[in-house]
């Protein structure tokens, strides 16, 4: 790509994002809450409860779930405070934080999950668009308003044994689902307001890495989230799953995982929009992030009923499978709308991917497929090297409308065929692929 064009494009991207900062794609004002991206001051959160002061040993071989939980419970009884993990490695099963308690990982600290699933409690929780009995995560916070996870330390899911077991099971039963091979998540936060995760490194999750369910006002700041694609693939280790949440700000994070980096969830099934346990994602801003290998940087689905007012901007991608992916389930009524992707540079397999998602779907006796919609999708001020520019399939199961591609400079290795007829009211403005302008 030409340096002069790239420079102008990037300047345009920043200018566009600056002018659009105060409104979401539907024109509604962005709440002032999004303007504060300062990491929490743990010194202002109350008394500090250091694990080693309460008989928890620096021992990477001994599972100390009960002792660590006792420190959390003590902090709760004392009226709240910060559970501090000092330098060293501490091995644990599922931990449950209580109101007014927080978790802080000091530099050199590692809180490591057990690789024995029996060390994780079976609870009523949320998984893959369903509310059901399943394993708790390593770190759990339910109805803990103001919860913070902070520091310079590491949450290590210790996932290798789980990953190997998953792939062995797939060899025996190729049709097994993600949940057939039982494994915990790394972090699960639910039914909470004013949550912040900042600074920490989250690696090697057995399953989803960070799962937010029915939360409001959540900040993810300067996180490093990683799981490997080789030599053993870490299956379904999504970096961030946003599940029926409002006001989520993801800023300054690095994500490289063997699945979707950021996935917007919310429910699945023919009656998903009628189930009170499901819900919409609204007002999500993702900015100033870096994405390494992942299946996609931003995905709507595969379990989602409504996601709208989504901004993804000022970010770089490297070896991602897709920049934007819309998974369209034939068994779920879905609506994706008011999505803005802008100011992105780097490389990806596909610029945009919209296709039927048929893995493990179940119409549950309904005649189908159920009709879904994706509309008001804007992608602008983007400079990208990719294999496929427009990976969009026409299908009777969904309606695509009001797409806008503007100020794009794309290099594609495959012939850049844009089937504008697949989208009603498709605007192409200053879109160049391999140096040639693409028109409607």
C-alpha positions as CSV (number, residue, x, y, z in Angstrom):
1,X,0.0,0.0,0.0
2,X,1.3,3.5,-0.8
3,X,2.6,5.3,2.2
4,X,1.1,8.6,1.2
5,X,-2.4,7.1,0.9
6,X,-2.0,5.2,4.2
7,X,-1.0,8.4,6.0
8,X,-4.0,10.3,4.7
9,X,-6.3,7.4,5.4
10,X,-5.1,7.0,9.0
11,X,-5.5,10.8,9.5
12,X,-9.0,10.5,8.1
13,X,-9.7,7.6,10.4
14,X,-8.7,9.6,13.5
15,X,-10.6,12.6,12.3
16,X,-13.7,10.6,11.6
17,X,-13.6,8.9,15.0
18,X,-13.0,12.2,16.8
19,X,-16.1,13.7,15.1
20,X,-18.2,10.6,15.9
21,X,-17.1,10.2,19.5
22,X,-20.2,11.8,21.0
23,X,-22.8,9.7,19.2
24,X,-23.5,6.1,18.6
25,X,-24.3,4.8,15.1
26,X,-28.0,5.4,15.7
27,X,-27.4,9.0,16.5
28,X,-28.0,8.8,20.3
29,X,-25.4,10.5,22.5
30,X,-22.5,8.4,23.9
31,X,-22.8,8.6,27.7
32,X,-20.1,10.6,29.5
33,X,-19.2,7.4,31.3
34,X,-17.2,6.2,28.2
35,X,-14.9,9.2,28.5
36,X,-13.2,7.9,31.7
37,X,-10.6,5.3,31.0
38,X,-8.5,5.5,34.1
39,X,-7.5,2.3,35.9
40,X,-8.9,1.9,39.4
41,X,-6.9,3.1,42.3
42,X,-6.8,-0.1,44.5
43,X,-5.6,2.0,47.4
44,X,-9.1,3.5,47.6
45,X,-11.0,0.2,47.7
46,X,-10.5,-0.6,51.4
47,X,-8.3,-2.9,53.4
48,X,-5.9,-5.2,51.6
49,X,-6.1,-9.0,52.3
50,X,-2.8,-10.6,51.2
51,X,-3.1,-14.3,50.6
52,X,0.1,-15.1,52.3
53,X,-1.0,-13.2,55.5
54,X,-3.8,-15.7,55.8
55,X,-2.0,-19.0,55.5
56,X,-2.1,-19.4,51.7
57,X,1.3,-20.8,50.6
58,X,3.3,-19.9,47.5
59,X,2.9,-23.4,46.1
60,X,2.3,-24.1,42.4
61,X,1.5,-27.8,43.1
62,X,-1.1,-27.6,45.9
63,X,-4.7,-26.7,45.1
64,X,-5.7,-24.1,47.7
65,X,-9.2,-23.3,46.7
66,X,-10.7,-23.4,50.3
67,X,-8.0,-21.3,51.8
68,X,-8.2,-18.6,49.1
69,X,-12.0,-18.6,49.3
70,X,-11.7,-18.1,53.1
71,X,-9.7,-14.9,52.4
72,X,-12.4,-13.6,50.1
73,X,-15.1,-14.5,52.7
74,X,-13.1,-12.7,55.4
75,X,-12.8,-9.6,53.3
76,X,-16.6,-9.7,52.8
77,X,-17.3,-10.1,56.5
78,X,-15.0,-7.1,57.2
79,X,-17.1,-4.9,55.1
80,X,-15.2,-5.3,51.9
81,X,-11.6,-4.9,50.6
82,X,-9.0,-6.1,48.1
83,X,-7.9,-9.7,48.0
84,X,-4.2,-9.4,46.9
85,X,-2.3,-12.1,45.2
86,X,1.4,-11.5,45.9
87,X,4.3,-12.7,43.7
88,X,4.4,-16.4,43.3
89,X,2.1,-19.1,41.9
90,X,-1.1,-20.0,43.6
91,X,-3.2,-23.0,42.3
92,X,-7.0,-23.0,42.7
93,X,-10.4,-24.2,41.6
94,X,-13.4,-21.9,41.3
95,X,-13.5,-18.8,43.5
96,X,-16.5,-16.7,44.2
97,X,-16.2,-13.0,45.0
98,X,-18.8,-11.3,47.2
99,X,-20.2,-7.7,47.3
100,X,-17.5,-5.1,48.0
101,X,-14.6,-7.5,47.4
102,X,-12.0,-7.1,44.7
103,X,-9.1,-9.0,43.2
104,X,-5.6,-7.5,42.7
105,X,-2.7,-9.4,41.2
106,X,0.7,-7.9,42.0
107,X,3.6,-8.0,39.5
108,X,5.0,-11.5,39.5
109,X,1.8,-13.0,40.8
110,X,0.0,-15.9,39.1
111,X,-3.4,-17.2,40.1
112,X,-3.5,-20.6,38.2
113,X,-6.5,-22.8,37.6
114,X,-6.4,-26.4,38.4
115,X,-6.4,-28.8,35.4
116,X,-8.8,-31.1,37.3
117,X,-12.4,-30.1,36.5
118,X,-13.6,-31.6,39.8
119,X,-12.1,-28.6,41.5
120,X,-14.7,-26.4,39.9
121,X,-18.2,-26.1,41.4
122,X,-21.2,-27.0,39.3
123,X,-23.6,-24.1,39.5
124,X,-26.5,-22.5,37.6
125,X,-24.7,-20.3,35.1
126,X,-24.7,-19.1,31.6
127,X,-23.1,-20.8,28.7
128,X,-23.5,-20.7,24.9
129,X,-26.7,-18.7,25.0
130,X,-28.4,-20.9,27.7
131,X,-28.9,-20.7,31.4
132,X,-28.1,-24.1,32.8
133,X,-26.0,-26.2,35.2
134,X,-22.4,-26.0,34.3
135,X,-18.9,-25.5,35.8
136,X,-18.1,-22.2,37.4
137,X,-15.1,-20.2,36.1
138,X,-11.8,-19.8,38.0
139,X,-12.9,-16.2,39.0
140,X,-16.6,-15.6,39.5
141,X,-18.5,-12.5,40.5
142,X,-22.3,-12.5,40.5
143,X,-24.2,-9.5,41.7
144,X,-21.0,-7.8,42.8
145,X,-21.5,-4.1,41.8
146,X,-18.2,-2.3,41.5
147,X,-16.1,-5.4,41.2
148,X,-12.6,-4.8,40.0
149,X,-9.9,-7.2,38.8
150,X,-6.6,-5.3,38.5
151,X,-2.8,-5.5,38.7
152,X,0.2,-6.5,36.7
153,X,0.0,-10.2,37.4
154,X,-1.4,-13.2,35.5
155,X,-4.5,-15.3,35.5
156,X,-3.5,-18.6,34.0
157,X,-6.2,-21.1,33.1
158,X,-3.8,-24.0,32.8
159,X,-5.7,-25.2,29.8
160,X,-3.4,-27.7,28.1
161,X,-4.9,-30.8,29.6
162,X,-8.4,-29.7,28.8
163,X,-7.4,-28.9,25.2
164,X,-5.8,-32.2,24.6
165,X,-8.9,-34.0,26.1
166,X,-11.2,-32.0,23.8
167,X,-9.3,-32.9,20.6
168,X,-9.1,-36.6,21.6
169,X,-12.8,-36.6,22.2
170,X,-13.3,-35.1,18.7
171,X,-11.3,-38.0,17.2
172,X,-13.7,-40.5,18.9
173,X,-16.9,-38.4,18.3
174,X,-16.5,-35.8,15.6
175,X,-20.0,-34.5,16.4
176,X,-19.3,-33.6,20.0
177,X,-20.1,-30.0,20.9
178,X,-18.0,-27.5,22.8
179,X,-19.9,-28.3,26.0
180,X,-19.7,-32.1,25.7
181,X,-16.0,-31.9,26.8
182,X,-16.5,-30.3,30.3
183,X,-14.1,-27.4,31.1
184,X,-14.3,-24.2,33.0
185,X,-13.9,-20.6,31.8
186,X,-11.3,-18.2,33.2
187,X,-13.5,-15.2,34.3
188,X,-17.3,-15.0,34.6
189,X,-18.9,-11.8,35.8
190,X,-22.7,-11.6,35.9
191,X,-25.6,-9.4,37.0
192,X,-23.2,-6.6,38.0
193,X,-22.8,-2.9,37.4
194,X,-19.7,-0.6,37.3
195,X,-17.2,-3.4,36.7
196,X,-13.5,-2.9,35.7
197,X,-10.8,-5.3,34.6
198,X,-7.5,-3.6,34.1
199,X,-3.9,-4.4,33.5
200,X,-3.8,-8.1,34.1
201,X,-2.7,-10.9,31.7
202,X,-5.2,-13.6,31.1
203,X,-3.8,-16.7,29.4
204,X,-4.5,-20.4,28.6
205,X,-8.2,-20.5,29.4
206,X,-9.7,-24.0,29.1
207,X,-12.9,-22.5,27.5
208,X,-14.0,-18.9,27.1
209,X,-11.6,-16.4,28.7
210,X,-13.7,-13.5,29.8
211,X,-17.5,-13.9,29.9
212,X,-19.8,-10.9,30.8
213,X,-23.5,-11.7,31.4
214,X,-26.2,-9.2,32.1
215,X,-23.7,-6.5,33.2
216,X,-23.9,-2.7,32.8
217,X,-21.0,-0.2,32.7
218,X,-18.1,-2.6,32.2
219,X,-14.5,-1.4,31.4
220,X,-11.8,-3.7,30.1
221,X,-8.6,-1.7,30.0
222,X,-5.1,-2.6,28.9
223,X,-5.6,-6.4,29.2
224,X,-3.4,-9.0,27.5
225,X,-5.5,-12.0,26.5
226,X,-3.8,-15.0,24.9
227,X,-4.3,-18.7,24.1
228,X,-2.3,-20.7,21.6
229,X,-3.2,-21.9,18.1
230,X,-0.3,-24.3,18.1
231,X,1.1,-26.8,18.9
232,X,-2.1,-27.7,20.6
233,X,-5.1,-25.6,19.6
234,X,-6.9,-24.0,22.5
235,X,-10.6,-24.6,21.4
236,X,-13.2,-22.0,22.0
237,X,-11.1,-19.7,24.1
238,X,-12.8,-16.5,23.0
239,X,-11.1,-13.5,24.5
240,X,-14.2,-11.5,25.5
241,X,-17.8,-12.7,25.3
242,X,-20.4,-10.0,25.8
243,X,-23.7,-11.6,26.7
244,X,-26.8,-9.3,27.1
245,X,-24.8,-6.3,28.4
246,X,-25.2,-2.5,28.1
247,X,-22.4,0.0,28.1
248,X,-19.2,-2.0,27.6
249,X,-15.9,-0.2,26.9
250,X,-12.9,-2.3,25.7
251,X,-9.8,-0.1,25.3
252,X,-6.1,-0.6,24.9
253,X,-6.2,-4.5,25.0
254,X,-4.2,-7.1,23.2
255,X,-6.1,-10.2,22.1
256,X,-4.8,-13.4,20.4
257,X,-6.9,-16.6,20.9
258,X,-7.9,-19.7,19.1
259,X,-11.4,-18.5,18.4
260,X,-13.2,-15.1,18.2
261,X,-11.5,-12.2,20.0
262,X,-14.7,-10.3,20.8
263,X,-18.0,-12.1,20.4
264,X,-21.4,-10.6,21.1
265,X,-23.8,-13.1,22.5
266,X,-27.3,-13.0,24.0
267,X,-29.2,-16.3,23.4
268,X,-30.1,-18.9,20.8
269,X,-33.1,-21.0,19.7
270,X,-36.4,-20.4,18.0
271,X,-37.9,-18.8,21.1
272,X,-34.7,-17.0,22.2
273,X,-36.3,-13.5,21.9
274,X,-39.0,-14.6,24.4
275,X,-36.7,-16.0,27.0
276,X,-36.2,-13.6,29.9
277,X,-32.7,-15.0,30.5
278,X,-31.6,-13.7,27.1
279,X,-31.1,-10.1,26.1
280,X,-29.6,-7.5,23.8
281,X,-26.1,-6.0,23.7
282,X,-26.2,-2.3,23.4
283,X,-23.7,0.5,23.5
284,X,-20.4,-1.3,23.0
285,X,-17.2,0.6,22.2
286,X,-14.0,-1.2,21.3
287,X,-11.0,1.1,20.6
288,X,-7.2,1.4,20.5
289,X,-6.8,-2.4,20.7
290,X,-4.4,-4.8,19.0
291,X,-5.5,-8.2,17.6
292,X,-3.2,-11.1,16.9
293,X,-4.2,-14.5,15.6
294,X,-8.0,-15.1,16.1
295,X,-10.9,-16.4,14.1
296,X,-12.3,-12.9,13.9
297,X,-11.7,-9.6,15.6
298,X,-15.4,-8.8,16.1
299,X,-18.2,-11.3,15.8
300,X,-21.9,-11.0,16.2
301,X,-23.0,-14.5,17.3
302,X,-23.1,-17.4,17.2
303,X,-25.6,-17.1,20.0
304,X,-27.1,-13.6,19.7
305,X,-30.6,-12.2,19.3
306,X,-30.0,-8.4,19.2
307,X,-26.7,-6.4,19.1
308,X,-26.8,-2.7,18.2
309,X,-24.8,0.5,18.7
310,X,-21.4,-1.1,18.3
311,X,-18.3,0.9,17.6
312,X,-15.0,-0.8,16.7
313,X,-12.2,1.8,15.9
314,X,-8.6,2.8,15.9
315,X,-7.2,-0.7,16.1
316,X,-4.7,-2.9,14.4
317,X,-5.2,-6.5,13.3
318,X,-2.5,-9.1,12.4
319,X,-3.3,-12.7,11.2
320,X,-7.0,-12.4,12.2
321,X,-9.3,-14.7,10.3
322,X,-12.0,-12.0,9.7
323,X,-12.2,-8.3,10.6
324,X,-16.0,-8.4,11.0
325,X,-18.1,-11.5,11.1
326,X,-21.9,-11.9,11.3
327,X,-22.9,-15.4,12.1
328,X,-26.5,-15.9,10.9
329,X,-28.2,-18.9,12.7
330,X,-31.1,-20.5,10.9
331,X,-32.7,-21.5,14.3
332,X,-32.6,-18.1,16.0
333,X,-34.3,-14.7,15.1
334,X,-31.4,-12.3,15.0
335,X,-31.0,-8.6,14.5
336,X,-27.6,-6.9,14.1
337,X,-27.7,-3.2,13.5
338,X,-25.9,0.2,13.9
339,X,-22.4,-1.2,13.7
340,X,-19.5,1.0,12.9
341,X,-16.0,-0.3,12.1
342,X,-13.4,2.4,11.3
343,X,-9.8,3.4,11.6
344,X,-8.5,-0.2,11.3
345,X,-5.1,-1.2,9.7
346,X,-3.3,-4.5,9.3
347,X,-4.2,-7.8,7.7
348,X,-7.0,-10.4,7.8
349,X,-8.3,-13.4,6.0
350,X,-11.6,-11.6,5.2
351,X,-12.6,-8.0,5.4
352,X,-16.3,-8.9,6.1
353,X,-17.9,-12.3,6.5
354,X,-21.7,-12.8,6.5
355,X,-22.8,-16.4,6.1
356,X,-25.2,-19.0,7.5
357,X,-24.0,-20.5,10.8
358,X,-25.2,-24.1,10.8
359,X,-23.0,-25.7,13.4
360,X,-25.2,-27.6,15.9
361,X,-28.3,-25.7,15.2
362,X,-31.7,-27.0,16.4
363,X,-35.1,-25.7,15.2
364,X,-36.8,-27.6,18.0
365,X,-39.7,-28.6,15.8
366,X,-40.2,-25.2,14.3
367,X,-40.4,-24.9,10.5
368,X,-37.5,-22.8,9.4
369,X,-35.2,-21.2,8.8
370,X,-36.2,-18.2,11.0
371,X,-35.6,-14.9,9.4
372,X,-32.8,-12.6,10.7
373,X,-31.6,-9.1,9.8
374,X,-28.4,-7.2,9.6
375,X,-28.7,-3.5,8.8
376,X,-26.9,-0.2,9.0
377,X,-23.4,-1.7,8.9
378,X,-20.7,1.0,8.2
379,X,-17.0,0.2,7.5
380,X,-14.9,3.2,6.7
381,X,-11.4,4.6,6.8
382,X,-9.7,1.2,6.7
383,X,-6.4,0.0,5.2
384,X,-6.2,-3.7,5.1
385,X,-4.4,-6.6,3.4
386,X,-6.6,-9.6,3.1
387,X,-7.3,-12.8,1.2
388,X,-11.0,-12.2,0.6
389,X,-12.6,-8.7,0.6
390,X,-16.3,-9.5,0.4
391,X,-17.1,-13.0,1.9
392,X,-20.9,-12.6,1.9
393,X,-23.4,-15.3,0.9
394,X,-26.9,-14.7,-0.3
395,X,-29.5,-16.6,1.8
396,X,-33.2,-16.9,2.2
397,X,-32.7,-17.0,6.0
398,X,-31.6,-13.4,6.4
399,X,-32.0,-9.9,5.0
400,X,-29.1,-7.5,4.6
401,X,-29.7,-3.8,4.2
402,X,-28.1,-0.4,4.5
403,X,-24.4,-1.3,4.3
404,X,-21.9,1.6,3.8
405,X,-18.3,1.0,2.7
406,X,-16.3,4.3,2.6
407,X,-12.6,5.3,2.2
408,X,-11.3,1.8,2.0
409,X,-7.9,0.8,0.7
410,X,-7.8,-3.0,0.4
411,X,-5.3,-5.4,-1.1
412,X,-7.0,-8.8,-1.7
413,X,-5.3,-11.9,-3.1
414,X,-8.6,-13.3,-4.4
415,X,-10.6,-11.6,-7.1
416,X,-12.5,-8.8,-5.4
417,X,-16.1,-9.6,-6.4
418,X,-18.6,-7.5,-4.5
419,X,-22.1,-8.8,-4.9
420,X,-23.9,-5.5,-4.2
421,X,-27.2,-7.1,-5.0
422,X,-27.0,-9.2,-1.9
423,X,-27.5,-6.0,0.2
424,X,-30.4,-3.6,-0.1
425,X,-29.2,0.0,-0.2
426,X,-25.5,-0.7,-0.4
427,X,-23.3,2.4,-0.6
428,X,-19.7,2.2,-1.9
429,X,-17.8,5.4,-1.7
430,X,-14.0,5.7,-2.4
431,X,-13.5,2.0,-2.1
432,X,-10.3,0.8,-3.7
433,X,-9.3,-2.9,-4.0
434,X,-5.9,-3.7,-5.5
435,X,-5.7,-0.1,-6.7
436,X,-9.0,-0.2,-8.6
437,X,-12.1,1.6,-7.5
438,X,-15.1,-0.6,-6.7
439,X,-18.5,0.8,-7.6
440,X,-22.1,-0.3,-7.1
